[in-house]
Amino acid sequence: MKHYYFLLIVMILTGCNKKSQPQASNTEKVDTNDFSLSMCISSAKRKVNGDASKVIRLVCQTGGVKTLKGISELVNLEQLYLQNNKINTLIDLGKMPSLKIISLAGNHELTSLAGLEGAINLEELQATKSKNLKNISAIKGLTKLKTIAIMMADISDISALKNLNELEEVNFNYNKVQNISSLSNKPKLTSLHLYNNQIDSLEPLVNNKKMKLVGIGTKNMAHCEVLIELDKTLANDARIFGPKECGVNPE
């Protein structure tokens, strides 16, 4: 009898333990937010007492960030620094109209700026050393953009700059740019760098009278005529760097 009661007690206890352990469900929701980004956002929120709406500047550099899912909770974010991560899409930035500055330098898996279309107040874009970045068409409507620097990438088409008349600084050194007609008639352009590209004509630059710094690395001596003209028509303090054969390099 004692043996019977002992077995009964064991069975009851075993059954209770089984009921107390939650079973994994195939339909259980999983947080897909990027862990590195989540940690970065949490750190920024702690500085403003947990209020996401008060986070104005976010720095997540060299942290292994792969996706920006979840960043949209920072509804008033103005400055975003994401250098040296593993981001391959900007689609989650589509609803962040407060963004004014974004740096994406060193994100080698990024191929397109798609997702930035909604950043209508963007003033500065940096994406240097994002070596596979090829498509920048998403910025064509960002008419408040003042600075764009995308050096050492894979860009050949910069037609997206055509209607960006607030541009002041443009740097596409070490790309594959050929046609620069989109840089014509830029009334506020002061600094232009196009070293190591394959530019077919510099004529579009002639009407940019406010340029103060121009850097054109080219082996095409046909470009000398335009560079010499710029040297004569720009302000006396303007500095033009081109082939030595053109005779326009400042002393």
N, C-alpha and C positions, 0 to 999 in steps of 0.2 A: 504493500500500500504506500509506504514511504517513497518507494522507488517511483510509483505512478505519479504521486504529487510532485516529485522533483522534476520529472519529465514535463508535466503540465506547466509548471512555473517557467521552465526554460523556454517552452514553446510560446508562452504569453509574452515573455520579455523579448524574445527574438522578433515576434510579430510587431511589438511596439517600436522597436528600433528601426524596423523596415519602414514603418509608417512615418517616422520622424525625419527620415532622410529624403530631401527633395529630389525628385527624379529629373534628369536633364531632358529638355524638350527640344525636338527638332525645329520647333517654331519659335524658340526663344529669341528675342530681339538682341542683336549684338551692336554695341557702339562702334560705328565704323570711322569715327573721327580719328585723325592721325594722332598717335600718342605724343610725338615730339611737339606737334603744334598745340595740342591740348595742354601740355605742361607749360609751354611758353605763354599761352593765353591766361592760364591760371595764375602764373607769376605776375603778369601785367595787371590782372584784376585785383590781386591782393594789395597792390599799391594804391588802389582807389576804393578800398573797402568792399570789393566784390561787385562793384557796379560796372557792368560791361559797357554801358553807354558813356562812361567817363574815360574809357581807354582811347587816347588820341594817337599814341605812338606805340608800335609793336616791333620789337627787334627779335628775330628768330634766325640767327646766323649759325651756319655750320652745325645744324642740329639733326640732320637726317630727315627733315620734313619732306614727305612725299605727296601729300594731298592737303588742300586747303579747306576741306569740308569742316564746317563748324565755325569758320572765321566770320561768317556773316552776323554773328551775335554782336560783334563790335560795330554797331551801327554808325558810330561817329568817328571811326578810324580815319585819320588823315595821312599818317606816315607809316609805311610798311617796308621793313627791311628783311629780305629773305635770301641773302647772299649764301652761296655755297651749300645748297640743299639738293634734293633729288626730285624737285617738282616737275611734273610733265604736263600739267594743265592748269589754266587760270580760271576755269569755268566757274568756280565758286566765288569769284570776285565780281560777278555780274550784277550784284545788287548792293554795291558799295559806292554810292555817288559822292561820298565825302572824301574819298581818297585824293590826295594832292601829290604825294610822293610815293613811288614804289621802286625798290631796287631788287633786281632778280639776278644779279651777277653770279656767274659760276653755277648755274643750274643747267647741266649738260644734257638733261633729258627733255628740256623744253624745246618744242619745235614751232610753236605758234603763240601769238598773244591773244588768241580767241578767249573771250571772257572779260576783256578790259573795255568792251564797248559801253558798258554802263558806268564806267568811271569818268563821268562827264566833267568833273572838276579837276582832273589830273593835270598837274603842271610839270612834273618831272618824272622821267622814266629812264632807269638805268638797267641795262641787261648785258653788260660786257662779259666776255668769256662764257656765254651760253652758246657753246660752239655749234649746236645743232639747230639753233633758232633760225628759221627761214621765213616765216610768214608774219608780217606785221600789219596786215590789212585791218585788223580790229581797231586800230587807233585812228582811222581816217576821219572819224567824227569827233575826236577829242580836241575841240577847237581852242581850249585853254592851255594846251601843252606848250611849254616854253623851252624845256630842255629834253633832248633825247640823246642818249649815248649808248650805242650798241656796237662795241668794238669786238673784233675777233669772233665773229659769228658766221652764219652761212647765208647772208642776205644779199639778194641780187635785185629785188624789186622794192623801191622806196616810194612808189606812187601814192601811198597812203598819206604822204606829207603834203599833198597838193593844196589842200584847203586849210592847212594849219598855219594861219598867218600871224600867230602870236609867238612863233618859234624864235628863240634868241640864240640858243646853242645847239648845234647838231654835230654829232661825232659818229661816223661809220667807218673808222679806220679798220683795215684788215677784213674786208668783206669781198663781195663779188659784184658791187654796184657798177652798172654801165650807164644807165639813163638817169640823169639828175634834173630832168625838166620840172619835176615837182618842187624843186628848190628855187624856181624862178619867182621873182616879185615877192620876196619875203621882207616886208618893210622894217621888221624889228630884228632881223638876223644879224648878230654881231660876231659870232664865232662859228667857224665851219672847218671840220677836219675830215678829209677823205683820203688819207694815205693808203697806199696798197689796195687800190681797187682797179677796175678796168673801164674807167670812164671814157665814153666816146666823144663827148663834147662838153666844154665848160661855158658855152654861150649862155645858158640859163642863169649864170651868176652875175652877169653884167649889170643888171638892174638893182642889185642888192647894195645900195649905197652906204648902208650903215655898218657894214662888216669892218671889224677891227682886227680880226685874227683869222687868217686863211691858211690852211695847210693842205697842199695837193701834191702827193707823191706820184709822179707819173714819168714814164719813159717816152710818152708821146710828145714830141717836140711841137706838134701842131697846137698844143695847149699854151705854148709860150705867148702867142699873140693875145689871148684873153688875159693871161696873168699880167702881162705888161700893161694892158689897158686898165686892169683893176688897180695896178700899182700907181697909175697916173690919176685915176678918178676918185679913189677912196681918200679918206682923210689922211693928213700928213702923219698921224700917229698910228695908222694901220700897219700891220705887219703881215707880209705875204711870204709863205714858204713854199717853194716849188723847186723844180730842177735847177741846178746851178747854171746850166746852159741858158736858162731864160733870163738870168741876170736880175732877178727880183728879190733874192734872199736878203733880209736885213743884215747889216753888219753886226 
